[in-house]
Amino acid sequence: MPRTLRPGMLRLLSLALLAVQTLADVTTGIPDQAPPGFEEWESPIVLPAPPVQGTGNWATSVAKAKKFVAGLTLPEKINITTGIDVQGRCVGNTGDPRRRKYAICADPEILFSQTIPRIGWKGLCLNDSPLGVRFADFASEFPSGINAAATWDVDLIKARGVAMGQEHRGKGVNVALGPMTNMGRVAAGGRNWEGFGGDPFLSGVATAATIEGMQSVGVIATVKHYIGNEQEHFRGGSESSQIYSSNIDDKTLHEVYLWPFAEAVKVGVGAVMCSYNLINQTQACQNSKLMNGVLKEELGFQGFIMSDWAAMINGVQPALAGLDMNMPGFVGYGVGDQNDPDPSTANNSWWGAQINTMVTNGSVPESRIDDMVTRTIAACSRRKPYLNGELVNEHVNVQGDHYKTIRQIGAASTILLKNTNNALPLAVKNLKRMFSFRNSNHCDSDLYQASGYSARMLVLTPMVRTSAATAHPSKYPSFKLLFILILFLTLPAKVAMRELLLLDGDPGPPTSPTSLIPLPPFRNTFKRSTQLLSLKAVLDDYNTGAQTTIASLADTCLVFVNADSGEGYITVGGNAGDRNNLTLWHGGEALINNVAASCPNTIVMQHVVGPVLVESWIDNPNVTAVLHAGIPGQESGNGLVDVLFSDGSQATNPSGRLPYTIAKQRTDYAADVLYTSSDTAPQITYSEGLNIDYRWFDSNNITPRFEFGFGLSYTTFGYSGLKTSVSKGRRDAYSRRADEHQTTTVKAHSTSSATSPASSKIASASTASASKASQTTSQLASVKGSASSVSASAASASVSASAASASVSASASASASASASASASASRNATTTSTAPGVISSPVGNIGGPAALYETAATVSFKVQNTGHVAGHEVSQLYLGFPASYNEPPKVLRGFVRTLLNPGQSETISIPLRQKDLSVWDVVKQEWVMVSGAVTVSVGSSSRNIHLTGTLNLY
């Protein structure tokens, strides 16, 4: 992800040596040689890159874009493909910012008509991020992606996307670098909080809703990181000496990790960001199988693919493999002039001026460059209203009333994990003495910037208050309140002491205009007859004596604890990106137990980035309630109070549900972070296959502490009346899809007569002729020959040699090398990948995959009733269990609905099931196949709290 520069990080000579090492095979498209024992994971080659088709509602934009590109010179095209000026107000830019005239987001037909004597080019502004506009003042701090997912509310998730899109556009951003939709494979993953949890269906729904919201207001959304970037250790980049390979079998790739990306493509996402890591031995941004074969062919993606920041490790191979934009444009941080105003002449980029050489020597056809630009222009022209190049005041206030949405999501995403004897909601009239405990004296005046460079407040001082008493002061008797605050400010928060903790006077100016909740509301809402006896603080994590003494005075104690994480190059509290452990930070467990030892009504609030282990304190009888608040954004205090007291105009009955599983011990999870390795390419094999998160616990009969989908309420709900139905004609619709894609088989670079189930894409459908495949093979060989000499400049190395240096012998060498790799690949069972390298081509599919996949095939309906005494939202969850012959997990999420019900009210819920929801990926046929037989239908309030079961018969 984008970051600030670190000059001198890597000398140019070191990078050149790295280039020499990798060019021998990488530029040919032949995967890097896999370590012994991992040869079968080598990714196949899929060439050529399919040109954009203008499918569906992209037709008009693509037609205009092609007309626009036809009027550009090669240097002008290069300016669009290569980033520059990373240190400006945008973390990524294309075009010449010193000579901009018009905005790229203006209609390309209009731009084309105004090209006298040449076309004016405004360029693109790309900016983060997952929580709001990067490094911007007067912008909001939104709830994290994981909080959005915890609402299980599509409307709220989309509203968050709309608000974030409005703020990006208001600050002059054309391309927002989100959402992130990685799957949280490892619980300690540093960036899990940016995504939408551990289930592909939930993540797919949340990803699509976010994109629809963001793009509805004229901003291009970027779904990332494509793909398998599930940990931060060894994630890679142009400067990295170690880059891990995520080894993912074909079935798991499609049914788990690709699923959210497919949903993003289906709703028209404009951009995809490829990741740093290797996928099946080939770096993601030069993996032709994944970019050409899967994203652009199988899913029919019409937009553009950009690299993660300095993720490229080569120039030619990414171009051939389907990459469309090099971000931020230079080879690596600290290398060369990173702010060269003209990419077409800069010598510090894998692309830039090197594209001219690639085209000239025949390494890359100019038609591939045309397609890069066409995709970018088309994606931008689809976004309305256009940003027509007006100069935007970067200090403009874009927050509007977004605080309302932020507060609503913050409250709706708060998960009630424990509530003994209805300890919550707090009854204002019964409160006499209530203390708040926080720990850590790690406070300074700096505001921590989270990964992706969006300021975030992990923990905010809660405005613990009585909202009802504020609105109705006469309703409650006045009382004196002794409030002693032990401040808990985690190191990553680094909040200004002057703002959050003042014993006297008014607070000083905030460090960030939106990140801090001011003290006056906190103070004023607890006043009764202008009396506030005490506001004190203990700023010592381990002052257990003071904690115990204060706790013994209280009727109710609020304990705030947290856990944070970083990014690959961001070490937070000694945690290098990924968390070192799954415990609370700064002695959080000890704080809870110390307080609970003396306070019989201890309520714990967790602000955490992911699962934390709670076994050391969760069963303590004095811990009466636990609220799991995640990263709720700038309105953290307000939203938390809405849940704590559940009274007044913003009263909220907690309805958040876990988007991941909380285990009893770390070893219960299917996988963990690979922290140490001496290998150049550490190998991370996804041996758990489809059994991610709750699926693993179900498959292995492991009892979690809190299961996926879990969350309590202040009321209760009942379920009844389960009904299932199958849509007429759904079989016919699916079989037509298969008939439409009858094709011939092309095998290239392979002498093997058999293809394993997982590698059958090599022998799959193709409309390309054998001669075309042969031509492509020769082109690859030419590339290898043209890259045979390496100059002192690493960026120039990949294309510096003349195309004339290619020879027939080089072609034979390339073919033999790939053939040998293919022969070395051994067949594995259907849950692993055996991918022999080969040059293949297949037809470009419909956007998101076959249209029939998104047609309704069945419907499940049932009735939900509020059987309690207060209004509340229930999140009804639908799980399916496929026949055993399909080797699927015991149950998979395939639908959910969040419903508001008053006491005694009931409502009939109907959940449609698409053909895709009832299908599995067939690694032999290389297509989705609907299951046959009896499908188990389970409806409940979590993955393990099932209220209704039935059968859906598919024959």
N, C-alpha and C positions, 0 to 999 in steps of 0.2 A: 504494500500500500504506500501511498505518497508519504514522504517524510522530508524534513528539513535537511539541508546539505551537511555533510560531514567532510570538509576538505581534507585531503591527504589520506583518505580512508584506504585507498589502494593505489599504488604507483602504476603508471601506464605500462611499465615494463612487465609487471606481474600479470596484468590483464592480457597483454600480448602473448605471454607464455601460455596462459590458460587457453587462449584462442588457438595457438599452435597445437595444443594437446587435443582439442575437441574437433577441429575442422576436418580431420581426416575422414571421419564418418558422418558427422552431424550434417554437413552441408549437402550430402548426397540424398538425404532423406532416409538413409538406413539407420535404424535405432542404434544408440550406443550399445556396445557389447555388454550384455548382462553379466553379473557376477556368476560364478559357477553355482549351479543349482537353481538359477532363476531365469535361464534362457527361455523357458516356455512363456514368460510374461512379456516378451518383446512385442511391442505394438506394431501392427501391420501398417503399410504405407497406403494411403488413399489419395490418388492423384488423377487428374488435375483438380485444382480447387474449383468447385462448381460456381459459375457466375450467378449473380442474383437474378431471379426470374420475374420479379414483380408479381408474385402470387397474391391472390385474394385482394384485400384492401390495401396492399402495397403497390398495386399496379400503377396508379397515377403518379405516385411519388417516384417510383423507379424510372418511369418513362421520362419524367422531367429531369431526374438526376442524370440519366444517360445523355440527354441533350446538353445538359450543362457540362458534363465531363468532356464531351466531344469538342468543346471549344477551348480546352486547357492544353498548355504545353506540358512537357514532362516535368520541368522544374516546378511548375505550379501544382501539379498532382503530388509531387513529393512534399510540398509544403502542407498538404492536407493529411498525408500519412504519417508524418514525423513530428513529434512534439518538440517544443522549445520553451525557453523562458520559465523554468520551473519555479523560480523564486518570486514570481509576481503574485498578484492577488488571487490567481487561480493556481492550483497545484499542477495542472496540466493545461497546455495550450497548443493549438495548431495554427499554422499561418504565421505571418509576420506581424507581430503586435505593433511594430513601429510604422507600418504602412497600411493599417487596416482602414477600410472605407465602408464596407457593408457587412452585415451580419450573415453568417452562414445559414442561420435559421430563417432568413428571408426566403421567399419562394425562389427556387433556382431558375425558374423560367423568367422571372423578372430580372434577376441578376444577369442572366445570359443576354437579355435584350439591352442591358445597359453597359455592355463591354466595348466602349469606345474610348480609347483605343484597346484597352485590355480590361479584363474582368477584375473588379474590385473584390478583395477577399478579406473579410472580417476575421475569420478564424473561429475556433471553438474555445470556450472556457470550460474546463472540466474541474470539478471540485467535490470534495467529500461533504457529507459522509453519513455514517450510520445514525448519528444523533442530531444532525443539523448542519448548518453551513460552517465549514472549517474556518477557524481563526477569524471569525467575524463578530463585530459588535452589533448590538441591537438585533440579535437573532435568538431564536428560542433553543432550548435544550430539551429534546424530545425523549420520551421513554425509549429504551433499547428495543431491538428487534425481539429479544426473548420475552420482554414484557408484553409487547404487542401480541405475540403468540399465546401468552398466558391468559389473555382475555378470551380466547376462542370466539372472538366476535369479528366477523368479516367486515361489518360496517365500520367498526372502530379502527380496524387495521387499515382500511382504505382511507378513512378520514385522516389518520396519521400521515399516510402517503400524500394526500392532497396538501396538507399543511406544510409538510417538508418540501414538497415541490414548489409551492408558492414562495417559500422563503428563499430557496435556491434561485428561482427565476427572478425574484425581486432584487437579489444581489448580483444579477447579471450572469448567472451560471447557465450554460447550455446543457451540460451533461452532468448529472448527479451520479456520483460513484457509489451507488447502492440500488437495491438491497443486497445484502450478503445472505446466501442461502446454503452454506455448508451445514453438515448434518450433526455436528457435535458428537462425532464417533467416540472420542475420548472425553471423559467427564472433566478433566483438567485442562482441556484445550483453551488456549489463551483468548481466542476470539469467538468462542461459542455464543457469548452474549449478543453478538451482532446478528446472529441468525435466528431461526424460528423453531429450534428444538430438534428432538431426536426422532421424529417420524416424517417420512417423505410426504405423506398426504397432507398433514398439518402444515408442513413447511411449504408445500406447493400452493396450497390455498392462500397462505399468508404472503408468499412471494408474489403471486399473481395480483392479489388485492392491493399490495403496496405499489406495484408497478402501475396498475391502472390509475391509482390515485395520483401518483407523481406525474405521470405523462398526461393526465387530463388537463394540466395547467400549463403545458408548453415546455416541459423539461424532459430530456431524454433520460430514462433510467438505465442503470447498468447492473445487470445481475452478475454476481461474482461468488466465489472464485472458481473458475472452471478448470479443473475439477480435482477432488481428492486432497484439498489443502486442509487437512483435519488436525494438524498440529503445527506449532510454530518452530520447535527445534528442528534444525536442518532443513528449513523450508526452501532455502536456496535464493537465487538471484544472480545477477551477472558477476558479482564480486565474491560469491560463496565458493569455498573449497569443498563443501559437502552439500549435496542436494539429495533429499530422500526420494525414493520411488514408491508411490502408492500402487501396490499391485492388486488390482480389482478385477474380479472375473466379470464376464459379459452380463450375466444374469443380475448380479448384484449391482453393477453399474447402472443398468436400466431401471431396475425396480426400486432402487434406493437413491443413489447419488445423482442420477440424471433426472429423476422424476421432477423435482422443483424447477430445474432448468427448462424442461419440456413445457411445464405450465407457464413459465415466463415467456417462452417463444410463442405459445398459443395466444396469449393476450397482447402480443405485439411489442415486446420489449425491443428497444432500439439498439442496445449495446450489450455485449458480453465481455467480461474481463477474464482472461486466462491467468492461471495461477503460477506461482514460482516453482512448485515441485515437479518432479517427474511423475508421469503416469505410465505404468507398465514400461519402464526403462527409457521413455522419451519425454523430454521437457514439455510441459503443458502447452507452451506458446509455440512449439514447433511440432506438435503431435498431430499429424495429418489425419490419423484415424478419428480422433475426437473432434477436430475442427472441420475438416472437409467431410469426412465420412458420416459422423454422427450429427453434429450441429447443423451443418449447412445442407447435407443431403437428406439424412433420415428425418430430421426435424424441420427441414425447409426454412431455416433461419434466414431472414432477409436483411438484417441489420449488419453492424460491423463488430469485429472482435478487436479489442485493444489488449495490450499486454499490461500486466501489473507493473508497477513502477520499477524499472531496471530489472525486469524479469528475463528479458531476452539474453541468450548466451551465444547468439549467432545471427547472421543477417539473411542469408539465402533461404535456409530451411524454413523459417517462420513464414516467409513470403509465399513459398510453394505450398506450405501446409495449411494456409488459410488465414493467417493473421492479417489484419487490415490496418492497424494503427500501432505505432511504436511509442509507448509512453514511459517516461516523460520525454524521451527522444535521445538522450545521450547513452553512452555505453554503460557507465556506472558512476556512482557518486564519487566526487573528487577526481574525476578523470576528464581532462580537457576543458574547453570553454562550454559550460552547460547552458549558457544563455546566448549562444550564437543566434543572431536574428534571422538567419536564412538557412533553413534545414537543407536546401538543395546544394549548398556549398560547404556546410559544416563537416569537419573531419573527425568528430568525436561521437559519431553515432553508428550503430549497426546498419541503420538505414540512411536517411538524409542523402548526402551526395553518393553514398554507396549504391543506392537504388539506380542511379544513372549508369553506374558501371555494370550492375547486374543486367540491366536491360541491354546495354551496348554489347556486352560480351555473350549475350544469349542465355545467361543463367536463369533469368526470370523474364517471361514474356511481358511486353507492355500491357497486354490485355489483362494480366493479373493486377497490375497497378490501376488500370481503369476500373476494375471491379472493386478494388479497395475504396477508391474515391466514390464510386457510384453508391456503394452501400452506406457510406458515411453521409453523403448528401441526401439520400433517400430517407434515412432515419431521421435526419434533422427536419426535413421539409414536412414530415408527417405531424410534427408537433405544432399545435396551435393553442393559443395565439402566438404568433411569431415574435421573437426578440429581434427587432429590426435594426440593431446596431447603435441605438441611442446610448450615449455615455451614461452609465449608471453610477450614482453616488454610492461608493462602497460603505458609507456610514448611514445609509438610509435605514430607517426602522421598518423591518419586515415582519414583526411579530404579530401585529393585528390582535385578534382575540384567541390566538392559538393556545394561550394558557388554559382556556376552558377545555379544549380537547386533551391537552397534556394532563390536566388534573383528572379528567374523566378516565383516561386510559390508566393513569397511575393507580387510581382506586380500583378500577375493574380488573387490573392485573395482579392485585394483591391477593395472595393465596393464604387462606386460613388452614394451617396444618394441624392445629390442636386447639381445643376449646373446652376444657374441663368444667363441668357444672356451669356452663354459660358464663364464663368469666368475661367474655366479650359479647355484646358491646358494653363499654363502660357506662354506668349509670351516673350521671352528673350529680344528682341529688344525694347519692350515697358517698361521694368522695369527700374525704376530710384531709388526708395527707397522701400525696402521690409523688414519688420520686422518679427521676429519669437518670439512667446510668449509661454512660458511654465511656469508652477508654481511648487512650492515646494522646500524648502531648505533642504528636508530630504535626505541628501546625506552623505554617509560614504564610507569606503573602503571595505565593505563587499558586496559580490555578492549574491543576493537573489536566493535561490534554490526553484523552484516551486514544487508543489505536484508531487509525483512520482520521485522526486530527479533528475530532469534534469535541469541544469541551464538554465534560460530563461531571456531574456531581454524584459520586457514588453514594455518599451519605450526607444528608442535610439535617440540620437541627430541625426536628419536627415542631411544627406549631401545635404542640399538644394543647388543645384547648377544648372548650365546651361550646361547640357551634350553636347548639340549641339554646344554651343560656345566653349567648350573645344576642341571638335573635329574639329571645323571650326572657328578658332579665327578671320579670316579675314572677315567672313560673317556678323558679327555684329559690330556696332560702339562701341568704348570703352566708358565707362561711370564710374563715381564715384559712389560707392555704400556705403550708410550708413546702416550698418547692426547691429542692436542692439538686442541682444539675451536675452530673459527672459527664463531662463532654466526651463523646466517642467520635473522634475524627480520624479516620484511617489515613495512613500516609499518602495514598494516591489522591485523596481528596484535596489535601493541602489548602485548606480554606483559610482565608484571612481571619486571624484571631479577633481583630477589631470588629469584625462584622457579626460573628456568631457568638461571641462571648463577651459581654459587657456587663460589669457589675453596676455601673453608674452611667448616666448620660445616654445620649443617642449614639447609634452605631455610626461608624465612619463610612466612607464610600466603599462600595463593594469592589472586589477584585475584578469581577465580570458583571456586566449589567444584568445578566439573567441567571447567573448560576447560584446565587445565594438568596436564601430566604431571610429577610431582615428580622431583627429581634423585636421591634415594637409590637407586632401582632402577637408574638409569642407571649410577651409580657402582659399586654392589655387584655387578652381574652381570659386570663386567669385572675384578673382583678375582681374583687368583690368588695364593694364599698370603699374603693380605692386602696384596699389593703393587700399588700403582697409582702409577706413577712421576710422572705429570704430568697435570694437567688445566688447560689454559690457554685463553685466548681472544684472538682478534684481532678487535676491533670496528670495522673500517674496511672499507667496501665496496671501496675501491680501493687497498688496501695490497697491491699485487701482489707486491712484494718479499717480504713475509712469507709470502704464499700460496705462492710458488714455492719458497722455502727450506724450508718445512715439507713441501711435497709431495715434495720430493726425498728425504726420509727414509723415505717410506712404501712398504709393499708394496701397500697398497690405500687408495684415497682415496674417501670418500663425499662427494659434493657435493650440497647441497640448494638448489634454486632454486624460485622461484614467480612467479605473476602473479595479480593480484586484479582486482576490479571493484566497482562500487557500484550505486546505484539512481538514479532520475531526479533526486532532490534530494540525493543523497549523493555528494559528490566525494571520491574516495579516491586519494591520491597524484597529484593533478592530473587524474584521470580522472573526468569528470562522468557517473557512471553507467556508460555504455559505455566499454570500453577504448579508449584512444587508438591503440593498436597491438597487434600480436600477438607482441610480444617479451617476454622475461623481464624482471622488475623488478630494480631496484637493481644493474645491471651483471651480471646472471646469466650472460649469454653470456661476458663477459670472465672471470668467475670460473672457469667450466668450462674455458675454453681455457688460462688461466694454470696451473691445477692439472694439466691433462692434459699440458702441455708438459714437466712434470717427473715426473709419476706415470704409469707404464705401465699401471696398472689403476685407471682412474678410473670410478667408478660414480655416475651422476646420478640423483637423485630429484626429480621434479617434483610440486609441490603447486600446481596451477593450476586456474582456474575454467573453462577451455575450451582450444581449440586454441592452441598457441604454435608459432611458426616455429623450426625447429631446424637449418636448413641451415648455419649458421656453425660448427657443432661436431659434428653427428651423425656425420659420416664420419671424424672424427678417430680414428685407429687406437688411440689410448690411451684413448678413451672406450669401454670394453668392455661396459658394460651401462647401460640406461636403464629406470627404473621410473616410470610415470606414475600418481601416487597420488591426484590430484584433491583433493577436500575430504573426507577420510575420517572426520571426527568426533573425539571426545575420545580415542579409543583409537588415534590415529594412530601413535604410537610402537610400541605393541604389535603392531598389525596389520602395520606395515612390517617389523618384525623377524621376524614369522612367515614373511614372504616372503623376506627377505634370507638367512636361514639355513635356512629350510624344514626345521627339525629340532625334535624335542620334541613335546609333546602338542598344540601349536597349529600345527604345521608346515603351511605352505600352499604348494602348487605354484601359481604365478600362473595365473589363468584369466580375469582381467578382459579385456574386449574393448571397443574404442573405440565409443562411441555417437555419434560424429561423425567427420568426415574431417579429418586434419591435412595441410594443403597445403604445397607447396614455397615458394609465395609468396602474399601476400595477394590479389593480383589474380586468382588462380586460382579464388577462390570466386565463386559466382553473384551475390552481392549484398553490399553493405557498408552501414555506418551512414551515414545522412545527418547530417552534423555541423553544417552551416551552411545557413541559409535565412532570407530576409527576408520570406517569405510568412506570412500569418496562418494558413493551412492548408497547410503543406508537403506536397507530394504524393509518396508512396512507392508506386510501381506495381510489383506483383509480376510483372514481365515474364518471369521464369524459369519461371513457371507451376508445373507439377508437379515440375520438376527441382530439388529442394532437396537440398543436401548431396551425397552420393555419386552421386545421379542426375544432377546437373549434370556431375560429372567424367566419368561414363560417357557421357553424351550428347555431350559435347564432346571426348572422347578426351584428357582431361587426366590426366596421371600424378600421383597424390598422393604425398606422402612416406609417410604411413601411411593406408591406406584404412579406411573405415567397417567395423567388425566385426573389425579387426585386433587380434591379441594373441598373444604367444608363450607357450610352456610349457617346463618343464624336461623334458618327455617329448615323444613324437611320437605321431601318430594316423594310422590308415589308414581309408579309406572303400571300401565295396563294396555290391553288391546293390541298386541303386536300383529301386524298384517304384512304380508309380502306379495308382490305381484311381478310378473315378468312381462316386459313390453312385447307386443306382437311384432313379429318380423325382425327382431334383433339379430337372429342368426343369419338371415338373408343379407342384411346390411353388412355384416362382418365378412361373409364369404365373398361379397362383391369386391371388397378391398383386396383380397388375395388375387382375384382374377385380374384386377386392373394392373397388377405389378408382375405379370409373367415376363421373365427376362431370360437372357442367356448367361452362361457362366464364363468368366474370364479368369484364368490363373496365370499370374506372372511372377517371375522370380521364385518359382517353387517347382520342385521335381517330385514332391510327395503326391501320391495318388489318393491319399485319404486325408480328410479334414476332421479335426476333433470338433465336438459339439460347440465348444466355446469359441473356436476360431473360424466358424463357418462363414463369417462375413467375407473371408477371402474368396470363398467359392460362391458368394451370394449373387443376388441380382445385379446385372450390369447391362447398360445399353451401349457401352463403349465397345468398339470392335477390337479384335485382337491386334490389328495393325496400330490402332490408336494407343493401346497399352504398350506396344513395342516402341512407338515413338516416344512415349513418356519415359520409358526406361532409358532410351538413348539420351534424353534430355538430362536425366539424373546423372548419367555418367559424365556428361559434359560439365555439369556443375562441379563434380568431384575433380575433374581435371583443371577447371578454371580456378579452383581454390588451392592449388598445389603449392603456391608460394605465399609466404606470410611476411608482410612488412613489419616495421616497428610499430605501426599503428594497428592496434587490435581491431578497430572498426574496419579498417581498409583490408585487413587480412583476408576476410571471407570472400572478397570479390576482386582482389587486386590483379590477379593473373588474367591474361587474355583468354578469350573463349577458344582461340586457336590452339591452346595447349591441350585441349581435350583430344582424345584419340580413340581409335577402335579398341585398343588394348585396355584403355581406361573403362570403356563401356563393358567390355567382357569382365573386367575386374569387379565392377559394381554389381553386375548380374550374378557373378559367381558368389560374391560376398553375401548377397541377399539369399541366394539359393541355399548356401551353406547354413545360414541362420534358420531358414525354413526347415531344413532337414534335421537340424539339431533340436527343434521343438518337439517335445514329447506330449502325447495326449494325456489329459487329465480328465477327471470326472466333470460332470456338468456344473459343479459348483466352483470350479476354478477356471482359469483362462489359459488356453494354449493358443497363442497368437503368432503364427509364423509370418514373418515380414513378407509382404507381397504388394505389388502395385495393382490396385483395383479401382473400379469406378462404378458408381451406382446412381440411379436416377434421383433427382431432387424431389423430395416428397412434399406433401401438404404442410402448411404451417403448423408446427406442434406435433406432426405425425398424421396418420390417416384420419380423415374427418370422421369416419365411423366410430373411432375410439371415443369421441366426445358426445356421442348420441346416448340418450337415456336407454338403458337396457332393462332396468328393474327399479322398483320402488319399495321402500320399507316405511311403514307408518306405525305409530303408536300414540298413546295418550300419556301426558304428564300432568300431574296435579300437585299444587302446593298444599301440602297437608299440615303446614305449620301455622303460626300466628302472625307472621310478618311477611311483607312482600319480598321477593328475591328472584334472582336469575338462576335458572338451572341450565347447566351445560350437558345436554344429552349426547352421548357418544355411541357411534355405530361401528362395530367391529365384525369382520368376516373371517371365517375359517374355511379354507379351501380343502377339497378332498386330499387325503394323504398322498395319493399318487403324484401330486404336483410338487411335493417336497418344499412346501411353503411354511412360514412360521405358524404357530398355533392360532394366532389371530392377528389381523392387521386393521388399522384404523381406515375407514372408508367414508366417514361422514360425521358431522356434528352440527348442533344447533344450540345457540344460547337464547333462552326464552325468559321473559319477565312475566311472573305470575303473582297475582295478589293472593292473600290467604283464601283457601278453598277453591280458587280458580283452576280450571283445567284447560288444556289445549291439545289438539291433535297435531302431532309433528309428522311431516312427510319428508323423507330424505331420498332424493333420486340417486341412482347408481348408474354411472356411465359404463360403457363397454370396457373402457380402460380399467375401471375400478374392479371389474370382474375378470380381468385378464392377467396372464403371466407372460414373461418374456421367454420365447422359445429360442434357444441358442442355436438350434439347427436350422430352423426356418428363418431365423433372424427377423421375427415379427412378433407382435402381441397376439396371443391366442386366448380366446375366452375359455374358461374352464367348463368342464361338463360334470354333471353329477350334483350331489347334495352339498350346498354351501351353508355352513352354519352361520346364523345371524345372531349377534349378541348386542343388546342395547343396555347401556348402563351409565353410571355417573363417573366411572373411571375404567381403566383397562382391566381392573380386577373386581370392581364392584358392579357386577352384572345383574340387572333386574329382570330382563326379558330375554328369552332365547327362542329361536325358531329355525326354520330351514327354508332356503331358497333353492328350488329344484331347477337346474339348468341342463336341458337335454337337447 
